[in-house]
């Protein structure tokens, strides 16, 4: 069974609000991590992820109110991909 782990960083968060100003959904955009500078020994984890997944873009629309405001630009997350049945 093939699995993959990616490391993504939040690039932007956009709240979609109703006329009363209440957030209905948030669109969160992620991109693949990359180190700003690469240590000579290659020890930076972002460098390792960028080497094997040099480009990634992911966008999700979140309607669950409990998750609104939980994502901020700059945060990093591991995302695991496993086959669904």
For each residue, the residues with C-beta under 8 A, 3 or more apart:
1: 82 83
2: 83
3: 80 81 82 83
4: 80 81
5: 78 79 80 81
6: 32 49 53 56 78 79 81
7: 32 33 45 46 49 53 76 77 78 79
8: 30 31 32 33 56 58 76 77 79
9: 30 31 32 33 74 75 76 77
10: 13 28 29 30 71 72 73 74 75 76 77
11: 29 30 31 73
12: 28 29 73
13: 10 26 27 28 29 71 72 73
14: 26 27 29
15: 23 25 26 68
16: 23 24 25 26 27
17: 20 21 22 23 24
18: 21 22 24
19:
20: 17
21: 17 18
22: 17 18
23: 15 16 17 26 65 68 69
24: 16 17 18 63
25: 15 16 61 62 63
26: 13 14 15 16 23 61 62 67 68 69 71
27: 13 14 16 59 60 61 62
28: 10 12 13 59 60 62 71
29: 10 11 12 13 14 57 58 59
30: 8 9 10 11 56 57 58 59 60 77 79
31: 8 9 11 56 57 58
32: 6 7 8 9 49 50 53 54 55 56 57
33: 7 8 9 46 49 50 76
34: 46 47 50 54
35: 38 39 44 46 47 50
36:
37:
38: 35 42 44 47
39: 35 42 43 44 47
40:
41:
42: 38 39 47 48
43: 39 47
44: 35 38 39 47 48
45: 7 48 49
46: 7 33 34 35 49 50 76
47: 34 35 38 39 42 43 44 50 51
48: 42 44 45 51 52
49: 6 7 32 33 45 46 52 53
50: 32 33 34 35 46 47 53 54
51: 47 48 54
52: 48 49
53: 6 7 32 49 50 56
54: 32 34 50 51
55: 32
56: 6 8 30 31 32 53
57: 29 30 31 32
58: 8 29 30 31 79
59: 27 28 29 30
60: 27 28 30
61: 25 26 27
62: 25 26 27 28 67 68 71
63: 24 25
64: 67 68
65: 23 68
66: 70
67: 26 62 64 70 71
68: 15 23 26 62 64 65
69: 23 26
70: 66 67
71: 10 13 26 28 62 67 75
72: 10 13 75
73: 10 11 12 13
74: 9 10
75: 9 10 71 72
76: 7 8 9 10 33 46
77: 7 8 9 10 30
78: 5 6 7
79: 5 6 7 8 30 58
80: 3 4 5
81: 3 4 5 6
82: 1 3
83: 1 2 3
84:
85:
